[in-house]
């Protein structure tokens, strides 16, 4: 079976419920995955909006997730360090943790949830930015799983 990313909150390709957006309580959605590639030392989650007016907008950076885990519960704390040791970077709202969809009124935007399996742990401190994380991941990717949601206001 392939490396896959799922949520009970919405079907891939469909609208993200208000609960997980700035129009609601802005909770991170529950996520689960299967078939992590052999040799995975850590997982990275990147959530972004490629349709943002100013270019791709990063909503969530989560790194050094244990490959032994198979899920993230709903509503993770918006702190740089989680209880399980995973770290959260700065999103484009300028905060640590998840920042849900919050597009300007108009057409629906796409939100890509990308879970990446790495052959190493990321050597970054909590609060790292997207570019730092992408650089640290380079040449260490074993596989990735994607989930797509949409949202409009």
Secondary structure as UniProt FT lines:
FT   STRAND          4..6
FT   TURN            12..13
FT   HELIX           18..20
FT   TURN            22..25
FT   STRAND          31..34
FT   TURN            38..39
FT   STRAND          42..49
FT   TURN            50..51
FT   TURN            53..54
FT   STRAND          57..65
FT   TURN            67..68
FT   STRAND          71..72
FT   TURN            83..84
FT   STRAND          87..88
FT   TURN            92..93
FT   STRAND          109..118
FT   TURN            126..127
FT   HELIX           130..137
FT   TURN            138..139
FT   STRAND          141..151
//
